[in-house]
């Protein structure tokens, strides 16, 4: 998958050869999709916890919305804003209490079309049920799918006017949640009421939502109904997949760029979701939980089932990791990371028959201003891992992110890819900015990530 960028005609040709194996077209647990349709994951926010352990970007002061992290959210409503990769006439939502220590009760759940700020497009907000009930209690470590909810505003899901529009999911946390399961680095502004404000999810205005956050809480997946055979591509990785140094509210991470490239020709017929966590490692930490949190979340191997395998309709995975394993904080050996990738790919192929696994070459951090990154030993291990990804025969294809971003003269990132796109400033020479993510997303060969037609099919 080197630096070749396919034109729109070639992308369409790639889709013409794409199918989903029958095993991948099945629904995940919950109510079935309508006839001729299947459930596909349209958005994901890989969870970690407990709040505030993590690596958020451009985070507002959270002391007013969550004054006591140990108590978490308390009798208040959160309105999370997210961009589905594709739209369907129905959606369902997955809520997680993976790293909570108390039962989590949610009620007053609604989903509507985002307008701006904390407001919704009038008349689009719809109540969400759980087994027909208005509330759900999720035990510590558990998760819950909602019932399907009709989205009348998406009655024509193939309409270009829906592309890029955002969904607002509102829910009331009854009582005190305790330690919160969250996704730290949303790079998307969401909103909340004051503690004790009660259930406000039915309101379409913004008056009840004075506080903002740059993170997502409890919600970790949204499915949409789509025609059987709709590909789902998962970007799996660390902060360079999560989007550090890209633009706040700009949807400029490399998976977003890939999604827009595919949507430009394929329309509402392919989903690209982001399963990155800032600071994530392939093999570390050895243990993770509410009592042993780590800013980078659980290891890639530990979270693979929840964050990739359990998503609906996955057909391809693009895996970009290793930088943090080789940092001074991780200090893993090259062999350990190679073996971890072998184990992860084995698990993916066993769990998802026919899945395509694409290895992404790791971008340079040489000369980084981060104390944990940028040293010569890390760069040597990175080069060794990239050689393994390119030539080890493990992956179905290779995404050449290293070649798309490397300055051969210095061994670091290209100068135009260094300055931070959201906060300004010089950048850290570790995270590519918007220009870097654009180059990365543009370097991916669509034929490598779309499922291939079976011989004789």
C-alpha positions as CSV (number, residue, x, y, z in Angstrom):
1,X,0.0,0.0,0.0
2,X,2.9,2.4,-0.5
3,X,2.5,6.0,-1.4
4,X,0.3,5.4,-4.5
5,X,-3.0,7.3,-4.3
6,X,-5.8,5.8,-6.3
7,X,-8.1,8.1,-8.3
8,X,-11.9,8.0,-7.9
9,X,-12.3,5.5,-10.8
10,X,-9.9,3.1,-9.2
11,X,-11.7,3.4,-5.9
12,X,-14.9,2.6,-7.5
13,X,-13.3,-0.4,-9.2
14,X,-12.0,-1.6,-5.9
15,X,-15.5,-1.5,-4.4
16,X,-16.8,-3.4,-7.4
17,X,-14.5,-6.2,-6.3
18,X,-15.5,-6.0,-2.7
19,X,-17.9,-8.2,-0.7
20,X,-18.3,-9.2,2.9
21,X,-18.0,-12.9,3.7
22,X,-21.3,-14.2,5.0
23,X,-19.9,-14.7,8.5
24,X,-19.2,-10.9,8.7
25,X,-22.7,-9.9,7.7
26,X,-24.3,-11.1,11.0
27,X,-25.6,-8.8,13.6
28,X,-23.8,-8.5,17.0
29,X,-26.0,-9.2,20.1
30,X,-29.2,-7.1,20.3
31,X,-32.3,-6.8,18.2
32,X,-31.9,-7.8,14.6
33,X,-31.8,-5.3,11.7
34,X,-34.7,-5.0,9.3
35,X,-34.9,-7.3,6.3
36,X,-32.2,-6.8,3.7
37,X,-30.1,-4.8,6.1
38,X,-27.4,-5.5,8.7
39,X,-25.9,-3.7,11.6
40,X,-22.5,-2.0,10.9
41,X,-20.5,0.0,13.3
42,X,-20.5,3.7,12.2
43,X,-18.6,5.2,15.1
44,X,-16.5,4.0,18.0
45,X,-14.7,5.6,20.9
46,X,-12.4,3.0,22.6
47,X,-12.8,3.2,26.3
48,X,-10.4,3.6,29.1
49,X,-10.7,4.6,32.7
50,X,-11.1,5.8,35.3
51,X,-11.5,9.5,34.5
52,X,-9.3,11.6,34.7
53,X,-6.4,9.2,33.9
54,X,-5.7,9.6,30.1
55,X,-4.4,11.9,27.5
56,X,-7.1,14.4,26.4
57,X,-6.3,17.2,24.0
58,X,-7.5,20.8,24.3
59,X,-9.5,19.8,27.4
60,X,-11.5,22.6,29.1
61,X,-11.5,22.9,32.9
62,X,-13.5,19.9,34.1
63,X,-13.8,21.0,37.7
64,X,-17.3,22.4,37.3
65,X,-18.9,19.6,35.4
66,X,-17.1,16.8,37.4
67,X,-16.0,18.4,40.7
68,X,-15.2,15.0,42.4
69,X,-13.7,12.5,40.0
70,X,-14.2,9.7,42.5
71,X,-18.0,10.3,42.4
72,X,-17.9,10.9,38.7
73,X,-21.1,12.2,37.0
74,X,-23.9,12.9,39.6
75,X,-27.6,13.3,38.6
76,X,-26.7,15.1,35.5
77,X,-27.0,14.9,31.7
78,X,-24.3,14.5,29.2
79,X,-24.8,15.4,25.5
80,X,-22.1,13.7,23.4
81,X,-21.4,14.9,19.9
82,X,-20.0,12.4,17.4
83,X,-19.7,12.0,13.6
84,X,-21.1,8.7,12.2
85,X,-19.1,7.4,9.3
86,X,-22.3,6.3,7.6
87,X,-25.9,6.9,8.3
88,X,-28.9,4.5,8.5
89,X,-32.6,4.7,9.1
90,X,-32.1,3.1,12.5
91,X,-29.3,3.3,15.0
92,X,-28.4,1.4,18.2
93,X,-26.0,2.6,20.9
94,X,-23.5,0.7,23.1
95,X,-22.8,2.0,26.6
96,X,-19.9,0.8,28.7
97,X,-19.1,0.6,32.4
98,X,-15.9,-1.4,31.6
99,X,-13.8,0.5,34.2
100,X,-16.5,1.4,36.7
101,X,-16.7,0.2,40.2
102,X,-20.4,0.8,40.8
103,X,-23.5,-0.1,38.9
104,X,-24.2,2.6,36.3
105,X,-27.8,3.6,35.8
106,X,-28.7,5.7,32.7
107,X,-32.1,7.0,31.7
108,X,-33.6,9.8,29.6
109,X,-31.4,8.6,26.7
110,X,-32.0,10.5,23.4
111,X,-30.4,10.7,20.0
112,X,-30.8,13.6,17.6
113,X,-29.2,15.5,14.8
114,X,-26.6,18.0,16.0
115,X,-27.1,21.6,15.1
116,X,-24.4,23.6,16.8
117,X,-23.1,24.0,20.3
118,X,-25.3,21.9,22.5
119,X,-28.4,22.5,20.4
120,X,-30.1,19.9,18.2
121,X,-32.0,20.4,14.9
122,X,-35.6,20.9,16.1
123,X,-37.8,17.8,15.8
124,X,-35.0,15.3,15.4
125,X,-34.5,14.2,19.0
126,X,-35.7,10.6,19.6
127,X,-36.0,8.6,22.9
128,X,-33.8,5.5,23.2
129,X,-35.0,2.4,25.0
130,X,-33.3,-0.7,26.5
131,X,-35.4,-3.8,26.2
132,X,-38.4,-1.5,25.9
133,X,-37.5,0.2,29.2
134,X,-36.5,3.9,29.6
135,X,-33.5,3.1,31.8
136,X,-30.7,0.6,32.0
137,X,-28.3,-0.4,34.8
138,X,-24.9,-1.6,33.7
139,X,-22.8,-3.6,36.2
140,X,-19.2,-2.8,36.8
141,X,-17.2,-4.2,33.9
142,X,-20.3,-4.5,31.8
143,X,-21.9,-3.0,28.7
144,X,-25.4,-2.6,27.2
145,X,-26.8,-2.2,23.8
146,X,-29.9,-0.1,23.3
147,X,-32.9,-1.1,21.3
148,X,-32.9,0.2,17.7
149,X,-34.1,3.8,17.4
150,X,-35.6,5.2,14.3
151,X,-33.9,8.2,12.8
152,X,-36.5,9.9,10.6
153,X,-34.1,12.7,9.5
154,X,-32.0,9.9,8.0
155,X,-34.9,8.4,6.0
156,X,-32.7,8.8,2.9
157,X,-29.3,7.6,4.3
158,X,-27.6,7.9,0.9
159,X,-28.3,11.6,0.7
160,X,-25.1,13.6,0.3
161,X,-26.6,16.2,2.6
162,X,-26.1,13.8,5.6
163,X,-22.3,13.4,4.9
164,X,-20.3,14.9,7.8
165,X,-23.4,15.7,9.9
166,X,-23.1,14.8,13.6
167,X,-25.2,12.9,16.0
168,X,-25.9,14.1,19.5
169,X,-26.5,11.4,22.1
170,X,-27.9,12.6,25.4
171,X,-28.3,10.6,28.6
172,X,-28.9,11.2,32.3
173,X,-26.7,9.6,34.9
174,X,-28.9,8.6,37.8
175,X,-27.2,9.1,41.2
176,X,-23.4,9.1,41.2
177,X,-21.6,7.0,38.6
178,X,-18.4,6.6,40.6
179,X,-15.2,6.2,38.5
180,X,-16.1,7.0,34.9
181,X,-15.3,4.9,31.9
182,X,-14.3,7.4,29.2
183,X,-12.4,8.1,26.0
184,X,-10.1,10.9,26.8
185,X,-9.0,12.3,23.4
186,X,-12.3,13.0,21.5
187,X,-11.0,16.1,19.7
188,X,-14.7,16.9,19.6
189,X,-16.6,19.3,21.9
190,X,-19.4,17.7,23.9
191,X,-21.6,19.2,26.6
192,X,-23.0,18.6,30.1
193,X,-25.3,20.0,32.7
194,X,-24.3,20.9,36.2
195,X,-24.2,18.1,38.8
196,X,-27.7,17.7,40.3
197,X,-29.5,19.2,37.3
198,X,-31.4,16.0,36.6
199,X,-32.6,14.6,33.3
200,X,-32.4,17.1,30.4
201,X,-31.8,14.8,27.4
202,X,-35.3,15.5,25.9
203,X,-34.5,19.2,25.6
204,X,-33.3,20.3,22.1
205,X,-31.9,23.7,23.2
206,X,-28.6,24.4,24.9
207,X,-29.7,26.4,28.0
208,X,-29.3,23.4,30.3
209,X,-25.8,22.5,29.1
210,X,-23.4,25.2,30.2
211,X,-20.3,23.1,30.5
212,X,-18.1,21.5,27.8
213,X,-15.7,18.6,27.5
214,X,-13.3,17.4,24.9
215,X,-13.9,13.7,25.9
216,X,-16.6,11.1,25.5
217,X,-18.0,9.2,28.5
218,X,-19.7,5.8,28.7
219,X,-20.8,5.6,25.1
220,X,-18.3,3.5,23.0
221,X,-20.1,2.4,19.8
222,X,-22.9,3.4,17.5
223,X,-24.3,1.0,14.9
224,X,-26.4,1.9,11.9
225,X,-28.5,-0.2,9.6
226,X,-26.9,-0.6,6.2
227,X,-27.1,-3.0,3.2
228,X,-25.5,-6.4,3.7
229,X,-22.0,-6.2,2.3
230,X,-21.1,-2.8,3.7
231,X,-17.4,-2.8,4.5
232,X,-16.3,-1.6,8.0
233,X,-12.6,-0.5,8.3
234,X,-11.2,0.0,11.8
235,X,-8.2,2.2,12.5
236,X,-6.5,0.6,15.5
237,X,-3.7,2.3,17.3
238,X,-2.4,5.0,19.6
239,X,-2.4,8.8,19.7
240,X,-1.4,9.1,16.0
241,X,-4.7,7.3,15.1
242,X,-6.6,9.1,17.9
243,X,-5.5,12.4,16.3
244,X,-3.2,14.3,18.6
245,X,-2.2,17.6,17.0
246,X,-4.9,17.5,14.4
247,X,-7.7,20.1,14.5
248,X,-10.3,20.3,17.3
249,X,-13.8,19.6,15.9
250,X,-12.2,19.3,12.4
251,X,-12.3,15.5,11.9
252,X,-8.8,15.6,10.4
253,X,-7.4,12.4,11.8
254,X,-6.0,10.0,9.2
255,X,-9.1,7.6,9.5
256,X,-11.3,10.7,8.8
257,X,-9.2,11.5,5.7
258,X,-9.6,7.9,4.5
259,X,-13.3,7.9,5.1
260,X,-13.8,11.1,3.1
261,X,-11.7,9.7,0.2
262,X,-13.9,6.5,0.1
263,X,-17.2,8.4,0.6
264,X,-16.4,10.8,-2.3
265,X,-16.9,7.9,-4.7
266,X,-18.7,5.2,-2.7
267,X,-21.1,7.4,-0.8
268,X,-22.8,5.9,2.2
269,X,-21.4,2.4,1.4
270,X,-18.3,2.1,3.6
271,X,-17.7,2.8,7.2
272,X,-14.3,3.9,8.7
273,X,-14.1,3.9,12.5
274,X,-11.4,5.0,14.9
275,X,-10.2,2.7,17.7
276,X,-7.2,4.7,18.7
277,X,-6.3,5.6,22.3
278,X,-3.6,8.2,23.0
279,X,-0.6,6.6,24.7
280,X,-1.6,3.1,23.8
281,X,1.0,0.2,23.6
282,X,0.9,-3.1,21.9
283,X,2.1,-5.2,24.9
284,X,2.0,-2.8,27.9
285,X,0.9,-2.4,30.6
286,X,0.9,-5.9,32.0
287,X,-2.2,-5.1,34.1
288,X,-4.9,-2.5,33.8
289,X,-8.1,-1.7,35.7
290,X,-9.8,0.9,37.8
291,X,-7.3,0.3,40.6
292,X,-4.3,0.2,38.1
293,X,-5.0,2.8,35.5
294,X,-2.5,3.9,32.9
295,X,-2.8,7.0,30.7
296,X,-2.6,5.0,27.5
297,X,-5.4,2.6,28.3
298,X,-5.2,-1.2,28.4
299,X,-2.7,-2.7,26.0
300,X,-3.8,-3.4,22.4
301,X,-3.8,-7.1,23.0
302,X,-6.0,-6.7,26.1
303,X,-8.6,-4.4,24.4
304,X,-8.7,-6.1,21.0
305,X,-11.9,-8.1,21.8
306,X,-13.9,-5.1,23.0
307,X,-12.5,-2.4,20.7
308,X,-12.3,-4.3,17.4
309,X,-13.6,-7.9,17.4
310,X,-17.0,-7.1,19.1
311,X,-17.8,-4.2,16.6
312,X,-20.4,-5.0,14.0
313,X,-19.4,-6.1,10.5
314,X,-15.6,-5.5,10.7
315,X,-13.9,-6.4,7.4
316,X,-10.5,-4.7,7.6
317,X,-8.2,-3.4,10.4
318,X,-5.3,-1.0,9.9
319,X,-3.0,-1.4,12.9
320,X,-0.5,1.5,13.7
321,X,1.4,1.0,17.0
322,X,4.8,0.6,18.5
323,X,6.0,4.1,19.2
324,X,4.9,4.0,22.9
325,X,6.2,0.5,23.4
326,X,9.7,1.9,22.5
327,X,9.4,5.0,24.5
328,X,11.3,5.5,27.8
329,X,8.0,4.7,29.5
330,X,7.4,1.5,27.7
331,X,10.9,0.2,27.0
332,X,9.7,-3.0,25.3
333,X,12.0,-5.0,23.2
334,X,11.5,-5.2,19.4
335,X,10.9,-8.9,19.7
336,X,8.2,-8.4,22.3
337,X,6.3,-6.0,20.0
338,X,6.7,-8.2,17.0
339,X,5.4,-11.2,19.0
340,X,2.5,-9.1,20.3
341,X,1.5,-8.1,16.7
342,X,1.7,-11.8,15.7
343,X,-0.6,-12.7,18.6
344,X,-3.0,-9.8,17.8
345,X,-3.3,-10.7,14.1
346,X,-3.9,-14.4,15.0
347,X,-6.7,-13.4,17.3
348,X,-8.3,-11.1,14.7
349,X,-8.2,-13.8,12.0
350,X,-9.6,-16.5,14.3
351,X,-12.4,-14.2,15.5
352,X,-13.3,-12.6,12.2
353,X,-13.1,-15.0,9.2
354,X,-11.9,-13.2,6.1
355,X,-10.7,-10.1,7.9
356,X,-8.0,-8.1,6.1
357,X,-5.3,-6.9,8.5
358,X,-3.1,-4.1,7.2
359,X,0.1,-3.2,9.0
360,X,1.0,0.5,9.1
361,X,4.6,1.5,9.3
362,X,5.4,3.6,12.4
363,X,6.1,7.3,11.9
364,X,9.3,8.8,13.2
365,X,9.6,10.6,16.5
366,X,13.3,11.4,16.2
367,X,14.2,14.7,17.9
368,X,10.9,14.9,19.7
369,X,10.6,17.4,22.5
370,X,8.7,14.8,24.6
371,X,11.0,13.5,27.3
372,X,9.8,9.9,26.7
373,X,10.3,10.0,22.9
374,X,12.8,10.9,20.2
375,X,15.9,9.1,21.3
376,X,18.1,7.0,19.0
377,X,17.3,3.6,20.6
378,X,13.5,4.2,20.0
379,X,14.2,5.1,16.4
380,X,16.3,2.0,15.8
381,X,13.5,-0.2,17.2
382,X,11.0,1.6,15.1
383,X,13.0,0.9,12.0
384,X,13.2,-2.7,12.9
385,X,9.5,-2.9,13.5
386,X,8.8,-1.3,10.1
387,X,11.1,-3.8,8.4
388,X,9.1,-6.6,10.1
389,X,5.8,-5.0,9.0
390,X,7.0,-4.6,5.4
391,X,8.7,-7.9,4.9
392,X,7.6,-10.3,7.7
393,X,4.7,-11.7,5.8
394,X,2.3,-11.2,8.7
395,X,0.0,-8.6,7.1
396,X,-2.3,-8.7,4.1
397,X,-1.0,-5.3,3.0
398,X,1.2,-2.4,4.3
399,X,0.2,1.3,4.8
400,X,3.3,3.3,4.3
401,X,2.8,6.0,6.8
402,X,6.5,6.3,7.5
403,X,7.3,7.1,3.9
404,X,4.4,9.6,3.7
405,X,5.7,11.7,6.6
406,X,9.5,11.2,6.8
407,X,12.0,13.9,6.1
408,X,14.9,11.9,4.7
409,X,17.3,14.8,5.3
410,X,16.8,14.8,9.1
411,X,15.2,11.5,9.9
412,X,12.3,13.4,11.6
413,X,8.9,14.5,10.5
414,X,8.7,16.7,7.5
415,X,8.9,20.4,8.7
416,X,5.4,21.3,7.4
417,X,3.9,18.4,9.4
418,X,5.3,19.5,12.8
419,X,3.3,22.6,14.1
420,X,0.3,21.7,16.2
421,X,-2.9,22.2,14.3
422,X,-5.3,22.7,17.3
423,X,-3.4,24.5,20.0
424,X,-0.8,26.2,17.8
425,X,2.8,26.3,18.8
426,X,5.8,24.5,17.5
427,X,4.5,20.9,17.8
428,X,6.4,18.0,19.5
429,X,8.0,16.3,16.4
430,X,6.2,13.2,17.5
431,X,2.6,13.7,16.4
432,X,1.9,14.7,12.8
433,X,-0.4,17.7,12.4
434,X,-3.3,18.0,9.9
435,X,-0.9,18.1,6.9
436,X,0.7,14.9,8.2
437,X,-2.6,13.1,8.8
438,X,-3.8,14.2,5.3
439,X,-0.7,12.7,3.8
440,X,-1.2,9.5,5.8
441,X,-4.8,9.1,4.9
442,X,-4.1,9.9,1.3
443,X,-1.4,7.3,1.0
444,X,-3.7,4.3,1.7
445,X,-4.6,2.1,-1.3
446,X,-8.4,1.5,-1.1
447,X,-8.0,-1.8,-2.9
448,X,-5.9,-3.0,0.1
449,X,-8.6,-2.1,2.7
450,X,-11.7,-3.2,0.9
451,X,-12.6,-6.9,1.1
452,X,-11.8,-8.8,-2.1
453,X,-14.2,-10.8,-4.1
454,X,-13.9,-14.5,-3.5
455,X,-12.6,-16.5,-6.4
456,X,-15.6,-17.7,-8.4
457,X,-17.9,-15.3,-6.5
